[in-house]
Amino acid sequence: MIHIEPKILERINTWLTPVFDEDTQNTIKESIANSPKDIQESFYKDLEFGTGGMRGIMGVGTNRINKYTLGKSTQGLSRYLRQQFPGETPKTVIAYDCRHNSKTLAKVVADVFSANGIEVFLFEDLRPTPELSFAVRHLNCHCGIVLTASHNPPEYNGYKVYWQDGGQLVPPHDSAVINMINDIRYEDIKFNAQDHLIHYIGEGIDDEFIKASIKNGSVGATREAKDNLSIVFTSLHGTSITAVPATLKGAGYKNVHIVTEQEVPNGDFPTVASPNPEEPAALKMALELADKVGADIVIGTDPDCDRLGVAVRNNDNELQLLNGNQTMLMMTDFLLKQWKAEDKLKGKEFIASTIVSTPMLTKLADAYGVQSKIVLTGFKWIAKLIKDHPELEFIGGGEESFGYMVGDFVRDKDAVTSTLLACEIAAIAKSSGSSFFNELLKLYVEHGFYKEKLVSLTKKGIEGAQEIKQMMIDARETPFSVINGSRVIKIEDYDASTSKDMRSGEISTIDIPKSNVLIYYTEDGSQVALRPSGTEPKIKFYVSVNAELDALDHFKAIEADLDAKAEAILKDMKLI
C-alpha cells in the first residue's frame, strides 16, 4: 500500500467534512481505497495561476478543477472586486468553451458571484475566448471569466480572469487576487445564487463582436479577390464554429469549405489526438479536404478559438503548414503596409511580441519606423502594453505559439479576427499574381531568413515537476559555454532579472517582470530559450537560427541548412 504523506492526508481529511457534498466525499473514499497514487496527485498542492490562468485536470481535490476550487477562486475574486470598487455594484461577464462540465462550472461561478451581490452576464452557450475579452469592455464590466483549457487534453478545464481593460490579470491585481483567494476557506464560499443578478446574453454581443472583427481584420481585399480565394476551415470541435464562418461570410468570403466531421463542438475531440493547431496531425482532415477541393488556404483553430494554425500553397503548389512565427510575421507586415498606405504611421505606433518568439519581428518594426516591444510569454503582457502606453497606437502583436491580436478592440489573442486577416492576405497576394507563401519568402529576402524550432518535453506529476525544476537549476548553475561549436556570448536569466555578457563578465538588469526563463545567445546569431510551461506539465526549448537569403530561388537550400543547424543545436544540448 502506498504511504500518503501527513500533509496531504490532512488536506484529504478536510474534504471529508460536511463542507463538501456527499458525492465528493464518496469519490475521495473510493480513490483512497483503489487509487492512492491518484488521490495524492489530486491533493499534493493547490492549483496555481500561471501565464494562462488556472488550468488543470477535472476531479476532486485541491489540485483539480471542480466546483470547490473554482468556487474558492470566485469567492476570493468577489471580495477583491468589492474592495476595489467600493460603493459600486461590480459587474462581470462569463463565457465557456466546449469542454466537459464547462457549462455547469460556468453556472457555479455565476452563482458564487451573484451570491456576493455581483451582477453577472452569462453567455447562453459556448463562445470563443476573444469574444469574452471583447464583451468585458463592451458591457463595461469590472472583470470577466472564461472557462477553458485551450488545447489541453479532454480531461482538463480551466479558469481565466480578465480585468476592466479586457486583458488578463496582470500586476498588481494578479498577486492581490491570489492572496485574497488563499485567505478564503472552503466553508466561506457562497454557492446560493441571487438569480435576479444573473443575465443571459448571446446574439446581441455576437453581432457586435463579429462587426468589430470584420472592421479590424480587413486589409483591403477586393470583391473579386475574395471570390477567387478558396478556403478550408476547421473548428476542431471547438467554439470558433460560432463566430468564424459568420465573420468570413460577413466580410464577403463565399468560397469557404468547413470540415463537417469536426464542425460539432465536442469535449472529447474525437477526430484528433490533440485539438492543438500547432500540431500538424490536428489539421490532417482539413488538409485532405483542401487537396480535394483545391483550396488556397487552410485554417484551424483550437477549442477556445484564440490560436490558429495556417497552411498555404508553397511554390510547388503543395500545402505547407506555417509555424506561429511565420504567420505572425505575415500578419504584422500586412498591417504595417496598410497603415503606411493610409499614411497612419506617425512614429507613435508599436507592434509587440514575446521573448521566445522570432527576433525577426523587430527587423520589421525598424523597417517601418515603428516601435517593437518585447514582453514575457503570455498575451496578458501584450495587452498590458496597450494600457501602459496610452500615448502610442497598437497595430498588432503575436507570439510563436500560434496566437495573434489585431488592434486593441480585443485584449487577448484572437483567432476570429486573425483568420479573416490571413484570408485577406491570401486573397490580395493571389489577386496580384503572388501567394501568401511567396510574400513570406520576400520578407526573408528583405529582412533576413529567421527559422525557429520548438521542442517540448512533457513531465507529468510530482516527479515530473521536480525534474523540470532540476533542469532549470542545472542550466543556471552549469550553463553551456559553447553550443554547436559557437561560443555563448550572452545569457539572459529572467528569474534573476539579469543579462550577463559572457565575454566581459558584465551584468546588466532586465527591466521586465520576473519569469522562469533562460536564454542563451551565441556568437553566430543563434538563440536558445528554456521555459517551463505555465499551464502544462512541460518544459519548452526554443531555438532560433538565421541566415541571409539573397534570392527566392535559394530558399529551399538555405532552409535545409537552417533546419540542420537547429537540429545540431538540439542534439548538442542532448534534447533530441
C-alpha positions in Angstrom: 0.0 0.0 0.0 1.3 3.5 -0.9 2.0 5.7 2.1 0.3 9.1 2.0 2.2 12.0 3.5 0.7 13.6 6.6 0.4 17.0 5.0 -1.5 15.5 2.0 -3.6 13.4 4.3 -4.6 16.5 6.3 -5.8 18.1 3.0 -7.8 15.0 2.2 -9.5 14.8 5.6 -10.6 18.4 5.2 -12.5 17.4 2.1 -14.2 14.6 4.1 -16.1 17.1 6.3 -19.7 18.2 5.8 -18.5 21.4 4.0 -18.2 19.2 0.9 -21.1 17.3 -0.7 -21.7 13.6 -0.4 -20.6 12.7 -3.9 -17.3 14.4 -3.4 -16.7 12.6 -0.2 -17.6 9.2 -1.6 -15.3 9.8 -4.6 -12.4 10.6 -2.3 -13.0 7.5 -0.1 -13.1 5.3 -3.2 -9.9 6.8 -4.5 -8.1 6.2 -1.2 -9.1 2.6 -1.4 -8.4 2.0 -5.0 -6.2 4.7 -6.4 -3.9 6.1 -3.6 -1.4 7.5 -6.1 -4.1 9.4 -7.9 -5.5 10.9 -4.7 -2.0 12.1 -3.8 -1.8 13.8 -7.2 -5.2 15.4 -6.5 -4.2 16.9 -3.2 -0.5 17.4 -3.0 -0.8 21.1 -3.9 -3.2 23.9 -4.8 -3.8 24.7 -8.4 -1.9 27.9 -9.3 -2.4 30.8 -11.6 0.1 30.6 -14.5 0.6 32.5 -17.7 -2.8 31.4 -18.8 -4.7 31.5 -15.5 -5.7 28.4 -13.6 -5.8 25.1 -15.6 -5.9 21.5 -14.5 -7.4 18.1 -14.7 -11.1 17.9 -13.6 -11.8 15.9 -10.5 -11.9 16.1 -6.7 -9.1 17.7 -4.8 -7.1 20.9 -4.3 -5.1 20.2 -7.4 -8.1 19.6 -9.6 -10.7 21.7 -11.4 -14.1 21.3 -9.6 -16.9 23.4 -8.1 -14.9 24.0 -4.9 -11.6 25.1 -6.4 -13.4 27.3 -8.8 -15.8 28.4 -6.1 -12.9 29.4 -3.8 -11.3 31.4 -6.6 -14.5 33.1 -7.4 -15.2 33.9 -3.7 -11.8 35.5 -3.4 -12.2 37.4 -6.6 -15.6 38.6 -5.4 -14.1 40.0 -2.3 -11.4 41.7 -4.3 -13.9 43.3 -6.6 -15.8 44.6 -3.6 -12.6 46.0 -2.2 -11.5 47.7 -5.4 -14.9 49.2 -6.3 -16.5 50.4 -3.1 -19.9 51.9 -3.4 -20.5 50.2 -6.8 -22.2 47.0 -7.9 -19.4 45.2 -9.7 -20.3 43.6 -13.0 -18.7 40.5 -14.6 -19.2 38.5 -17.8 -18.7 34.8 -18.1 -18.0 32.6 -21.1 -17.1 29.0 -21.5 -15.9 26.6 -24.2 -16.9 23.1 -25.4 -15.2 21.1 -22.7 -16.9 18.6 -20.4 -18.5 20.4 -17.4 -17.8 23.9 -18.8 -21.4 24.9 -18.9 -22.1 23.5 -15.4 -19.0 25.1 -13.9 -19.7 28.4 -15.6 -23.1 28.4 -13.8 -21.4 27.6 -10.5 -19.1 30.6 -11.0 -22.1 32.8 -11.9 -23.9 31.6 -8.7 -21.0 32.5 -6.5 -20.6 35.9 -8.0 -24.3 36.7 -7.7 -24.4 35.3 -4.1 -21.8 38.0 -3.3 -24.0 40.7 -4.8 -22.1 41.0 -8.1 -24.1 41.4 -11.4 -23.4 38.7 -13.9 -23.7 38.5 -17.7 -23.5 34.8 -18.6 -23.3 33.6 -22.2 -26.2 31.4 -23.0 -24.0 28.8 -24.7 -20.3 28.3 -25.6 -18.4 31.2 -27.1 -14.8 32.0 -28.3 -12.4 33.4 -25.7 -11.7 36.6 -27.7 -15.5 37.4 -27.6 -15.3 37.3 -23.8 -12.4 39.8 -23.9 -14.5 42.0 -26.2 -17.6 41.7 -24.0 -15.8 42.9 -20.9 -15.3 46.3 -22.4 -18.5 46.3 -24.5 -20.6 45.7 -21.4 -18.5 48.0 -19.1 -17.8 45.1 -16.8 -15.2 45.2 -14.0 -13.9 41.7 -14.8 -14.6 38.7 -17.0 -14.1 34.9 -16.6 -13.8 32.2 -19.3 -13.9 28.5 -18.5 -11.5 26.9 -20.9 -8.3 24.7 -21.0 -7.4 25.9 -24.5 -5.9 22.9 -26.4 -5.2 20.7 -23.4 -6.4 17.1 -23.4 -10.1 16.3 -22.8 -9.7 15.7 -19.0 -8.6 19.3 -18.5 -10.5 22.5 -17.8 -9.5 26.0 -16.6 -10.4 29.4 -15.4 -9.1 32.6 -16.9 -9.7 36.0 -15.3 -9.9 39.3 -17.2 -9.9 42.8 -15.8 -11.7 46.0 -16.8 -9.5 46.6 -19.9 -10.4 43.2 -21.4 -6.9 41.8 -20.7 -6.0 39.0 -18.4 -5.0 39.8 -14.8 -1.5 41.4 -14.5 0.4 43.0 -11.6 -0.6 44.3 -9.2 -4.1 42.7 -9.4 -2.9 39.2 -10.1 -0.9 38.7 -6.9 -3.5 40.6 -4.9 -6.3 38.3 -6.2 -4.2 35.2 -5.5 -3.6 36.4 -1.9 -7.3 37.0 -1.4 -8.1 33.6 -2.8 -5.5 32.0 -0.5 -7.2 33.6 2.5 -10.6 32.0 1.6 -11.6 28.8 3.4 -13.9 26.4 1.6 -16.6 27.0 4.1 -16.6 30.7 3.2 -17.8 30.0 -0.4 -21.3 31.3 -1.1 -23.0 29.0 -3.5 -26.6 30.2 -3.2 -27.3 32.4 -6.2 -29.2 35.6 -6.3 -30.9 34.7 -9.6 -32.1 38.3 -10.3 -28.4 39.3 -10.7 -27.7 36.8 -13.5 -28.5 37.9 -17.1 -28.1 35.6 -20.1 -26.5 37.1 -23.2 -25.8 35.9 -26.7 -26.8 37.1 -30.2 -26.5 40.8 -29.5 -22.9 40.6 -28.3 -22.1 38.1 -31.2 -23.3 40.7 -33.8 -21.2 43.5 -32.3 -18.1 41.2 -31.9 -18.3 40.0 -35.5 -18.8 43.5 -36.8 -15.6 44.7 -34.9 -13.7 41.6 -36.2 -14.6 42.4 -39.8 -13.5 46.1 -39.3 -10.2 45.2 -37.7 -9.3 42.1 -39.8 -9.9 43.6 -43.3 -6.9 44.9 -45.1 -8.3 45.8 -48.5 -9.0 42.6 -50.5 -11.4 43.4 -53.4 -14.6 41.6 -54.0 -13.1 39.8 -57.0 -10.1 38.7 -54.9 -12.4 37.3 -52.2 -14.5 35.4 -54.7 -11.3 33.8 -56.2 -10.0 32.5 -52.8 -10.8 29.0 -51.8 -10.7 28.5 -48.0 -10.9 25.3 -45.9 -11.7 25.9 -42.2 -11.9 23.6 -39.2 -13.0 24.4 -35.7 -11.5 21.2 -34.3 -14.8 20.5 -32.4 -14.4 23.9 -30.6 -16.1 27.3 -30.1 -14.9 29.0 -33.3 -17.8 27.5 -35.2 -20.0 30.1 -33.5 -18.0 33.1 -34.9 -15.5 32.3 -37.7 -17.9 31.2 -40.5 -20.2 34.2 -39.8 -17.2 36.6 -39.8 -15.9 35.3 -43.1 -19.3 35.5 -44.6 -19.9 39.0 -43.3 -16.5 40.0 -44.8 -17.6 38.7 -48.2 -15.9 35.3 -48.5 -18.2 32.8 -50.1 -15.9 30.0 -51.1 -15.5 28.5 -47.6 -15.4 24.8 -47.0 -15.9 23.6 -43.4 -14.6 20.2 -42.2 -18.0 18.8 -41.3 -16.6 15.9 -39.2 -15.1 18.5 -36.9 -17.8 21.1 -37.0 -19.9 20.0 -34.0 -18.5 21.1 -30.6 -17.3 18.1 -28.6 -15.2 18.0 -25.5 -13.8 14.5 -26.4 -12.3 15.9 -29.6 -12.9 12.5 -31.2 -11.2 13.0 -34.6 -7.8 14.3 -33.3 -5.2 13.1 -30.8 -4.9 16.7 -29.7 -7.0 19.7 -30.6 -3.9 21.9 -31.0 -3.4 23.6 -34.3 0.4 23.8 -33.5 0.5 20.1 -34.2 0.3 19.1 -37.9 -1.8 16.0 -37.1 -4.7 18.2 -35.9 -5.1 19.7 -39.4 -4.9 16.3 -41.3 -8.6 16.2 -42.2 -8.6 19.9 -43.2 -5.6 19.3 -45.5 -7.2 16.3 -47.1 -10.3 18.4 -47.8 -8.2 21.2 -49.2 -6.5 18.9 -51.6 -9.9 17.5 -52.7 -11.4 21.0 -53.4 -8.1 22.7 -54.5 -8.2 25.2 -51.6 -5.6 28.0 -51.4 -5.5 28.2 -47.6 -6.3 26.0 -44.7 -7.1 27.4 -41.2 -7.8 25.5 -38.0 -8.5 27.0 -34.5 -8.1 25.5 -31.1 -11.1 24.7 -28.8 -11.5 28.2 -27.3 -10.6 30.0 -30.6 -7.6 32.0 -29.5 -5.0 30.2 -31.6 -4.9 29.4 -35.3 -2.9 27.1 -37.5 -2.4 28.1 -41.1 -1.4 26.1 -44.2 -0.9 27.7 -47.6 0.3 26.6 -51.1 4.0 26.7 -51.4 5.8 27.5 -54.7 5.5 23.8 -55.7 1.7 24.2 -55.2 1.8 21.9 -52.2 0.0 22.7 -49.0 2.6 23.7 -46.3 1.9 24.3 -42.7 3.3 27.5 -41.4 4.7 27.9 -37.8 3.4 30.6 -35.5 6.3 32.9 -36.1 5.7 32.8 -39.9 2.0 33.6 -39.6 2.8 36.4 -37.1 5.3 38.0 -39.5 3.0 38.0 -42.4 0.1 39.4 -40.4 2.2 42.1 -38.9 3.8 43.1 -42.3 0.4 43.4 -44.0 -1.0 45.5 -41.2 2.1 47.8 -41.4 1.7 48.0 -45.1 -2.0 49.0 -44.7 -1.1 51.6 -42.0 1.6 53.0 -44.3 -0.6 53.1 -47.3 -3.2 55.1 -45.3 -0.5 57.5 -44.0 -1.2 56.5 -40.4 2.4 55.8 -39.4 3.5 58.9 -37.5 6.2 57.4 -35.3 3.9 56.8 -32.3 2.9 53.3 -33.2 4.1 49.9 -31.9 3.9 46.2 -32.5 4.6 43.5 -29.9 5.9 40.0 -29.4 7.4 37.8 -26.7 10.9 36.9 -25.6 10.7 33.4 -27.1 9.3 34.5 -30.5 11.2 35.2 -33.6 13.7 38.2 -33.4 12.7 39.0 -37.0 9.7 40.9 -35.8 12.0 43.7 -34.6 13.5 43.9 -38.1 10.0 44.6 -39.4 9.4 47.3 -36.9 12.7 49.0 -37.8 11.9 48.9 -41.5 8.6 50.7 -41.0 9.8 53.1 -38.3 7.5 51.8 -35.5 8.4 50.6 -32.0 8.8 46.9 -31.2 8.1 45.9 -27.7 9.1 42.5 -26.4 7.5 41.1 -23.3 7.2 37.8 -21.3 5.3 34.9 -22.8 1.5 35.2 -22.5 -0.8 37.6 -24.2 -1.7 39.3 -20.9 1.7 41.1 -21.2 1.0 42.3 -24.7 -2.4 43.6 -23.7 -0.8 45.3 -20.7 1.4 47.3 -23.1 -1.7 49.0 -24.6 -2.8 50.2 -21.1 0.7 51.2 -20.1 1.4 53.2 -23.3 -1.8 55.3 -24.0 0.5 57.7 -25.9 1.1 55.0 -28.5 -1.1 53.2 -31.0 -1.1 49.4 -31.1 -1.1 47.9 -34.5 -0.8 44.2 -33.8 1.2 41.6 -32.0 1.7 37.9 -31.7 3.7 35.0 -30.2 5.3 31.9 -31.6 2.6 29.7 -30.1 0.1 30.4 -32.9 -1.6 33.4 -31.3 -2.2 36.9 -32.8 -4.1 40.1 -31.8 -5.2 42.6 -34.4 -5.7 46.1 -33.0 -6.9 46.8 -29.4 -10.6 46.0 -29.6 -9.8 42.6 -28.1 -7.1 42.4 -25.4 -6.1 38.7 -25.9 -5.0 36.5 -28.8 -7.9 36.3 -31.2 -8.3 33.6 -33.9 -11.5 35.0 -35.2 -10.1 38.3 -36.5 -6.8 36.6 -37.3 -8.5 34.0 -39.5 -10.1 36.8 -41.5 -6.7 38.7 -41.7 -5.0 35.5 -43.0 -7.6 35.1 -45.7 -7.3 38.8 -46.7 -3.6 38.4 -47.1 -4.0 35.2 -49.2 -6.7 36.9 -51.4 -4.6 40.0 -52.0 -1.5 38.1 -52.8 -3.3 35.7 -55.2 -5.0 38.6 -57.0 -1.6 40.2 -57.6 -0.2 37.0 -59.1 1.7 36.1 -56.0 0.8 33.9 -53.0 0.8 34.0 -49.2 3.9 31.8 -49.2 5.7 33.8 -51.8 5.1 37.0 -49.9 6.7 35.3 -46.8 9.8 34.5 -48.8 10.0 38.1 -49.9 10.1 39.1 -46.3 13.1 36.7 -45.8 15.0 38.2 -48.7 14.4 41.8 -47.4 14.9 41.3 -43.7 16.9 38.0 -43.3 15.8 34.4 -43.1 14.9 33.5 -39.5 13.9 29.9 -38.7 12.7 28.7 -35.4 12.2 25.2 -33.9 10.4 24.2 -30.7 10.9 21.1 -28.6 8.5 20.3 -25.7 9.3 17.7 -23.1 6.3 16.5 -21.1 7.0 15.7 -17.4 3.8 14.8 -15.6 3.0 14.6 -11.9 5.0 15.3 -8.8 8.2 13.7 -10.1 7.9 15.5 -13.4 7.5 18.9 -11.7 10.7 18.2 -9.8 12.5 17.0 -12.9 11.6 20.3 -14.7 12.8 22.3 -11.7 16.1 20.5 -11.7 16.7 21.0 -15.4 16.4 24.8 -14.9 18.7 24.7 -11.9 21.3 22.8 -13.9 21.0 25.2 -16.8 21.7 28.1 -14.4 24.4 26.6 -12.2 26.3 24.9 -15.0 25.5 26.9 -18.2 26.7 26.0 -21.7 29.7 27.9 -22.7 29.6 26.6 -26.3 26.5 25.4 -28.3 27.1 23.6 -31.5 30.6 24.9 -31.8 29.6 28.6 -31.3 30.6 30.4 -28.2 27.8 31.6 -25.9 28.2 35.4 -25.7 25.2 36.3 -23.5 22.9 34.6 -21.1 19.6 36.3 -20.0 18.1 35.0 -16.8 14.5 36.4 -16.4 14.1 34.9 -13.0 17.1 36.8 -11.7 16.4 39.8 -14.0 20.0 39.7 -15.2 21.7 39.8 -18.6 25.3 38.6 -18.4 27.9 39.3 -21.1 29.9 36.1 -21.1 33.0 37.8 -22.7 33.4 40.7 -20.3 31.5 39.3 -17.3 29.4 42.5 -17.2 25.9 42.0 -15.7 23.0 44.3 -16.5 19.4 44.4 -15.3 16.4 43.1 -17.4 13.6 45.6 -16.8 10.6 43.3 -17.2 8.8 41.1 -14.6 10.5 38.0 -13.3 9.8 34.7 -15.1 11.4 31.3 -15.1 13.1 31.7 -18.5 16.7 31.4 -19.5 18.0 32.5 -23.0 21.4 31.7 -24.5 22.8 33.9 -27.3 25.7 32.5 -29.4 28.4 34.2 -31.5 26.9 33.1 -34.8 23.5 34.8 -34.0 21.6 31.7 -32.8 19.4 31.8 -29.7 18.1 29.0 -27.4 15.5 29.7 -24.8 14.4 27.4 -21.9 11.0 27.9 -20.4 8.8 25.7 -18.2 5.1 26.0 -19.3 2.8 27.9 -17.0 -0.2 25.8 -18.0 1.0 22.4 -18.8 3.5 19.8 -17.3 6.1 20.7 -19.9 9.5 22.3 -20.4 10.0 24.0 -23.7 13.1 24.7 -25.7 13.0 27.4 -28.4 15.8 27.5 -31.0 16.2 30.4 -33.4 18.8 30.4 -36.2 19.2 32.8 -39.2 21.0 33.4 -42.5 20.8 35.7 -45.4 18.5 34.8 -48.3 19.7 36.6 -51.4 17.1 35.2 -53.9 13.8 33.4 -53.7 15.3 30.5 -55.8 17.7 29.8 -52.9 15.0 29.3 -50.3 15.0 25.5 -50.1 18.7 25.2 -49.9 19.0 27.9 -47.1 16.0 26.4 -45.3 17.7 23.0 -45.3 20.9 24.5 -43.9 18.9 26.3 -41.1 16.9 23.1 -40.2 20.1 21.1 -40.0 21.7 23.8 -37.8 18.7 23.8 -35.4 18.8 20.0 -35.2 22.5 20.1 -34.5 21.9 22.6 -31.6 19.3 20.4 -30.1 21.5 17.3 -30.4 24.4 19.2 -28.9 22.2 20.1 -25.9 21.1 16.5 -25.7 17.4 17.4 -26.2 16.8 15.1 -29.1 
